[in-house]
Amino acid sequence: MTNDQLNEISMDMLSCSGKAKKLLSEAIDQMTTPGHDESPDEKLIQAHQLLTQAHRWQNLVIKEANQLNYSLLFTHAQDTLMNTETIEFIIKKLRPALKHD
């Protein structure tokens, strides 16, 4: 894997994670804002699909980790992915308490 390929994968991971984070934020708004009749299910599903794709790209890089130079951009992409997954985890755990009446 070339440095350019690693950078491209890193940017794809960041893009997926950023889109997922936005969807998760919108899902929280749907769950906590009175008068919001929409279910957050679709946004949660879409966010999970984006995070799954980001993980696939991460796994491609990890397979070749011994042959790659350190990349700050890839580290940032992994950090963003993990932070967004934490948000997803917390939403899923707290979802019953976040539902408004």
Rosetta constraint file for C-alpha pairs under 8 A:
AtomPair CA 1 CA 5 HARMONIC 6.11 0.50
AtomPair CA 1 CA 6 HARMONIC 6.71 0.50
AtomPair CA 1 CA 64 HARMONIC 7.39 0.50
AtomPair CA 1 CA 68 HARMONIC 7.47 0.50
AtomPair CA 2 CA 6 HARMONIC 6.26 0.50
AtomPair CA 3 CA 7 HARMONIC 6.10 0.50
AtomPair CA 4 CA 8 HARMONIC 6.15 0.50
AtomPair CA 5 CA 9 HARMONIC 6.17 0.50
AtomPair CA 6 CA 10 HARMONIC 6.05 0.50
AtomPair CA 6 CA 61 HARMONIC 7.25 0.50
AtomPair CA 6 CA 74 HARMONIC 7.31 0.50
AtomPair CA 7 CA 11 HARMONIC 6.18 0.50
AtomPair CA 7 CA 73 HARMONIC 6.83 0.50
AtomPair CA 7 CA 74 HARMONIC 7.03 0.50
AtomPair CA 8 CA 12 HARMONIC 6.21 0.50
AtomPair CA 9 CA 13 HARMONIC 6.14 0.50
AtomPair CA 9 CA 57 HARMONIC 6.29 0.50
AtomPair CA 9 CA 58 HARMONIC 7.78 0.50
AtomPair CA 10 CA 14 HARMONIC 6.21 0.50
AtomPair CA 10 CA 73 HARMONIC 6.29 0.50
AtomPair CA 10 CA 74 HARMONIC 4.98 0.50
AtomPair CA 10 CA 77 HARMONIC 5.57 0.50
AtomPair CA 11 CA 15 HARMONIC 6.06 0.50
AtomPair CA 11 CA 73 HARMONIC 7.91 0.50
AtomPair CA 11 CA 77 HARMONIC 7.23 0.50
AtomPair CA 12 CA 16 HARMONIC 6.18 0.50
AtomPair CA 12 CA 54 HARMONIC 7.24 0.50
AtomPair CA 13 CA 17 HARMONIC 6.04 0.50
AtomPair CA 13 CA 53 HARMONIC 7.86 0.50
AtomPair CA 13 CA 54 HARMONIC 4.72 0.50
AtomPair CA 13 CA 55 HARMONIC 7.82 0.50
AtomPair CA 13 CA 57 HARMONIC 6.89 0.50
AtomPair CA 13 CA 58 HARMONIC 7.49 0.50
AtomPair CA 13 CA 77 HARMONIC 5.82 0.50
AtomPair CA 13 CA 78 HARMONIC 7.69 0.50
AtomPair CA 13 CA 81 HARMONIC 7.20 0.50
AtomPair CA 14 CA 18 HARMONIC 5.90 0.50
AtomPair CA 14 CA 54 HARMONIC 7.92 0.50
AtomPair CA 14 CA 77 HARMONIC 5.15 0.50
AtomPair CA 14 CA 80 HARMONIC 6.73 0.50
AtomPair CA 14 CA 81 HARMONIC 7.22 0.50
AtomPair CA 15 CA 19 HARMONIC 6.15 0.50
AtomPair CA 16 CA 20 HARMONIC 6.06 0.50
AtomPair CA 16 CA 50 HARMONIC 5.21 0.50
AtomPair CA 16 CA 51 HARMONIC 6.47 0.50
AtomPair CA 16 CA 53 HARMONIC 7.37 0.50
AtomPair CA 16 CA 54 HARMONIC 6.07 0.50
AtomPair CA 17 CA 21 HARMONIC 6.06 0.50
AtomPair CA 17 CA 50 HARMONIC 6.76 0.50
AtomPair CA 17 CA 51 HARMONIC 6.10 0.50
AtomPair CA 17 CA 54 HARMONIC 6.94 0.50
AtomPair CA 17 CA 80 HARMONIC 6.45 0.50
AtomPair CA 17 CA 81 HARMONIC 5.36 0.50
AtomPair CA 17 CA 84 HARMONIC 6.37 0.50
AtomPair CA 18 CA 22 HARMONIC 6.31 0.50
AtomPair CA 18 CA 80 HARMONIC 7.82 0.50
AtomPair CA 18 CA 84 HARMONIC 7.95 0.50
AtomPair CA 19 CA 23 HARMONIC 6.30 0.50
AtomPair CA 19 CA 47 HARMONIC 7.30 0.50
AtomPair CA 19 CA 50 HARMONIC 7.50 0.50
AtomPair CA 20 CA 24 HARMONIC 6.10 0.50
AtomPair CA 20 CA 46 HARMONIC 7.28 0.50
AtomPair CA 20 CA 47 HARMONIC 4.20 0.50
AtomPair CA 20 CA 48 HARMONIC 7.19 0.50
AtomPair CA 20 CA 50 HARMONIC 5.98 0.50
AtomPair CA 20 CA 51 HARMONIC 6.70 0.50
AtomPair CA 20 CA 84 HARMONIC 7.20 0.50
AtomPair CA 21 CA 25 HARMONIC 6.15 0.50
AtomPair CA 21 CA 47 HARMONIC 7.23 0.50
AtomPair CA 21 CA 84 HARMONIC 5.73 0.50
AtomPair CA 21 CA 87 HARMONIC 7.73 0.50
AtomPair CA 22 CA 26 HARMONIC 6.29 0.50
AtomPair CA 23 CA 27 HARMONIC 6.15 0.50
AtomPair CA 23 CA 43 HARMONIC 5.47 0.50
AtomPair CA 23 CA 44 HARMONIC 7.04 0.50
AtomPair CA 23 CA 46 HARMONIC 7.52 0.50
AtomPair CA 23 CA 47 HARMONIC 5.94 0.50
AtomPair CA 24 CA 28 HARMONIC 6.26 0.50
AtomPair CA 24 CA 43 HARMONIC 6.71 0.50
AtomPair CA 24 CA 44 HARMONIC 6.37 0.50
AtomPair CA 24 CA 47 HARMONIC 6.56 0.50
AtomPair CA 24 CA 87 HARMONIC 7.48 0.50
AtomPair CA 24 CA 88 HARMONIC 6.77 0.50
AtomPair CA 24 CA 91 HARMONIC 7.99 0.50
AtomPair CA 25 CA 29 HARMONIC 6.37 0.50
AtomPair CA 26 CA 30 HARMONIC 6.26 0.50
AtomPair CA 26 CA 40 HARMONIC 7.89 0.50
AtomPair CA 26 CA 43 HARMONIC 7.47 0.50
AtomPair CA 27 CA 31 HARMONIC 6.24 0.50
AtomPair CA 27 CA 40 HARMONIC 4.78 0.50
AtomPair CA 27 CA 41 HARMONIC 7.79 0.50
AtomPair CA 27 CA 43 HARMONIC 6.01 0.50
AtomPair CA 27 CA 44 HARMONIC 6.72 0.50
AtomPair CA 28 CA 32 HARMONIC 6.07 0.50
AtomPair CA 28 CA 40 HARMONIC 7.65 0.50
AtomPair CA 28 CA 91 HARMONIC 7.37 0.50
AtomPair CA 28 CA 98 HARMONIC 7.66 0.50
AtomPair CA 29 CA 33 HARMONIC 5.61 0.50
AtomPair CA 30 CA 36 HARMONIC 5.63 0.50
AtomPair CA 30 CA 37 HARMONIC 7.63 0.50
AtomPair CA 30 CA 38 HARMONIC 6.56 0.50
AtomPair CA 30 CA 39 HARMONIC 6.90 0.50
AtomPair CA 30 CA 40 HARMONIC 6.02 0.50
AtomPair CA 31 CA 36 HARMONIC 7.48 0.50
AtomPair CA 31 CA 39 HARMONIC 7.64 0.50
AtomPair CA 31 CA 40 HARMONIC 6.79 0.50
AtomPair CA 31 CA 95 HARMONIC 7.70 0.50
AtomPair CA 31 CA 98 HARMONIC 5.67 0.50
AtomPair CA 31 CA 99 HARMONIC 4.85 0.50
AtomPair CA 31 CA 100 HARMONIC 6.11 0.50
AtomPair CA 32 CA 98 HARMONIC 5.69 0.50
AtomPair CA 32 CA 99 HARMONIC 5.92 0.50
AtomPair CA 32 CA 100 HARMONIC 5.41 0.50
AtomPair CA 33 CA 100 HARMONIC 6.74 0.50
AtomPair CA 34 CA 100 HARMONIC 5.96 0.50
AtomPair CA 34 CA 101 HARMONIC 6.99 0.50
AtomPair CA 40 CA 44 HARMONIC 6.19 0.50
AtomPair CA 41 CA 45 HARMONIC 6.14 0.50
AtomPair CA 42 CA 46 HARMONIC 6.13 0.50
AtomPair CA 43 CA 47 HARMONIC 6.03 0.50
AtomPair CA 44 CA 48 HARMONIC 6.14 0.50
AtomPair CA 44 CA 88 HARMONIC 7.94 0.50
AtomPair CA 45 CA 49 HARMONIC 6.25 0.50
AtomPair CA 46 CA 50 HARMONIC 6.31 0.50
AtomPair CA 47 CA 51 HARMONIC 6.25 0.50
AtomPair CA 48 CA 52 HARMONIC 6.08 0.50
AtomPair CA 48 CA 88 HARMONIC 7.89 0.50
AtomPair CA 49 CA 53 HARMONIC 6.29 0.50
AtomPair CA 50 CA 54 HARMONIC 6.28 0.50
AtomPair CA 51 CA 55 HARMONIC 6.22 0.50
AtomPair CA 51 CA 81 HARMONIC 7.07 0.50
AtomPair CA 51 CA 85 HARMONIC 7.26 0.50
AtomPair CA 52 CA 56 HARMONIC 6.39 0.50
AtomPair CA 53 CA 57 HARMONIC 6.54 0.50
AtomPair CA 54 CA 58 HARMONIC 6.21 0.50
AtomPair CA 54 CA 81 HARMONIC 7.25 0.50
AtomPair CA 55 CA 59 HARMONIC 6.08 0.50
AtomPair CA 56 CA 60 HARMONIC 6.46 0.50
AtomPair CA 57 CA 61 HARMONIC 6.62 0.50
AtomPair CA 58 CA 62 HARMONIC 6.21 0.50
AtomPair CA 58 CA 78 HARMONIC 7.50 0.50
AtomPair CA 59 CA 63 HARMONIC 6.17 0.50
AtomPair CA 60 CA 64 HARMONIC 7.05 0.50
AtomPair CA 61 CA 65 HARMONIC 6.06 0.50
AtomPair CA 64 CA 68 HARMONIC 6.59 0.50
AtomPair CA 71 CA 75 HARMONIC 6.29 0.50
AtomPair CA 72 CA 76 HARMONIC 6.12 0.50
AtomPair CA 73 CA 77 HARMONIC 6.19 0.50
AtomPair CA 74 CA 78 HARMONIC 6.16 0.50
AtomPair CA 75 CA 79 HARMONIC 6.14 0.50
AtomPair CA 76 CA 80 HARMONIC 6.11 0.50
AtomPair CA 77 CA 81 HARMONIC 6.12 0.50
AtomPair CA 78 CA 82 HARMONIC 6.14 0.50
AtomPair CA 79 CA 83 HARMONIC 6.11 0.50
AtomPair CA 80 CA 84 HARMONIC 6.12 0.50
AtomPair CA 81 CA 85 HARMONIC 6.16 0.50
AtomPair CA 82 CA 86 HARMONIC 6.23 0.50
AtomPair CA 83 CA 87 HARMONIC 6.46 0.50
AtomPair CA 84 CA 88 HARMONIC 6.32 0.50
AtomPair CA 85 CA 89 HARMONIC 6.10 0.50
AtomPair CA 86 CA 90 HARMONIC 6.18 0.50
AtomPair CA 87 CA 91 HARMONIC 6.17 0.50
AtomPair CA 88 CA 92 HARMONIC 6.22 0.50
AtomPair CA 89 CA 93 HARMONIC 6.21 0.50
AtomPair CA 90 CA 94 HARMONIC 5.95 0.50
AtomPair CA 91 CA 95 HARMONIC 5.44 0.50
AtomPair CA 94 CA 98 HARMONIC 6.14 0.50
AtomPair CA 95 CA 99 HARMONIC 6.43 0.50
